[in-house]
Amino acid sequence: MVGLRRAAVVGLPIAHSLSPVLHQAAYQALGLGNWHYTAHECGEGQLKSFLGGLDSSWVGLSLTMPLKRVALSVADHVSPTAEIVGAANTLLLRTDGCSADNTDAPGMADALRENGLESTRSAVVVGAGGTAQAALVALSMLGPTPPFVAIAVREPARATAVAQTAQRLGLPLAIHRWSELPQLLDAAELVISTVPQPASEAVAALPWRNELAFFDALYHPWPTPAAAAAIAAGCTVISGRELLLHQAAHQVRLMTGQTAPLAAMREALAACFLT
């Protein structure tokens, strides 16, 4: 009989994380009674020592803030996706060392495909942080032809990292100020918002039209002001819950070697938001 296997989500703060719900639902559906998934607080300067305290029963870690960037420096191996995004949300603990990976990008691509977006010719990404960089990689995974991407930011000088990411991916990209968003939507097929809740009101005020698809990386509370406006306009709207689900599904596959049971994971996630 295979011995105990452990995995966990680590970060600071961590009490809000829904990763244990998703992973435990997957283990149960897969019949992995010897697998256990927990949550642990871990600050940026503590990750290396945390890893050093793990025994051979540990197979992987899910990473949340503030660990996604520092993970690259503590890993023995870094996947091409994590390298391009510049962040890792997954550490795989193997006999040959610790491997950093990023499942946010393929998770977002899966969420888009599941909602009918197999490809897109033009996209607007609002924001320029780590989620925006993952969005660029996700967009590069859709369809045979790279889409044209417009990045909308309050301060263009802060978009250096996303511009470099787009260049590495071969994505045609232009950087614009927030004030240009209404005009950018005229030519877009897809809008991806990666901004925090306080900025959602500004995104909500955009001239939505029903031909648009809108992906909002936020998921609680839902709908966000921006999502509510897009829904009212008849847009296809995708919640950040779908990203949460699909990135976890990729982690389950990487850690267990088995196809993630999406239906069971989705049901467990939905139960967290019942009121």
Secondary structure, 3 states (H helix, E strand, C coil): CCCCEEEEEEECCCCCCCHHHHHHHHHHHHCCCCEEEEEEECCHHHHHHHHHCCCCCEEEEEECCCCCCHHHHHCCEECHHHHHHCCCCEEEEECCEEEEECCHHHHHHHHHHHCCCCCCCEEEEECCCHHHHHHHHHHHCCCCCCCEEEEEECCHHHHHHHHHHHHHHCCCEEEEEHHHHHHHHHCCCEEEECCCHHHHHHHHCCCCCCCCEEEECCCCCCCCHHHHHHHHCCCEEEEHHHHHHHHHHHHHHHHHCCCCCHHHHHHHHHHCCCC
